[in-house]
Each structure stands twice: as C-alpha cells, then as structure tokens.
Amino acid sequence: MSWTLVSSGQQRSQTGKYTLVPKGDNTLVKFELSVDPNVPLPSFVLKRAIKGTIDTQTEALRKRVLQVKKGK
C-alpha cells in the first residue's frame, strides 16, 4: 500500500509505503516514508516528528489489521 500527499501547508511533499512480506505465521512490515517540509527544521524537532509519525502509522496499521481479523 502506498500514498502521496495531495496538499499541505506544512510540507512540499510526502510519500509513504507499506510492504508486507509473509514470514510463516507472521508478517514482516516494512514502512518507508519520505517527507519534504516547507521550512528547515532542527534535527531534534525532525527526529521527534519522525518518531511520532512512525508511532502513529504503526498504531493505525495495527488497528486496521485487528479490524480485518475480526471481520469488520
């Protein structure tokens, strides 16, 4: 699954992609994200934003997987 940002006041561009690979009874998930902010950001702010994005996307994927498993 992949996406591309349509418009934003804070970013020039954003693309993201999940790649799912079966591993026996489990699934390996690779998450790729590319973001181009409108303004330069200090590295500590950028790292915090990246961590927040990864945490948010991981939780959203987990919730969706659980919904599908329950048949919703």
C-alpha positions, 0 to 999 in steps of 0.5 A: 500500500502506498500514498502521496500527499495531495496538499499541505501547508506544512510540507512540499511533499510526502510519500509513504509505503507499506510492504508486507512480506509473509514470514510463516505465521507472521508478517514482516512490515516494512514502512518507508516514508519520505517527507519534504517540509516547507521550512528547515527544521532542527534535527531534534524537532525532525527526529521527534516528528519522525518518531511520532509519525512512525508511532502513529502509522504503526498504531493505525496499521495495527488497528486496521489489521485487528479490524480485518481479523475480526471481520469488520 
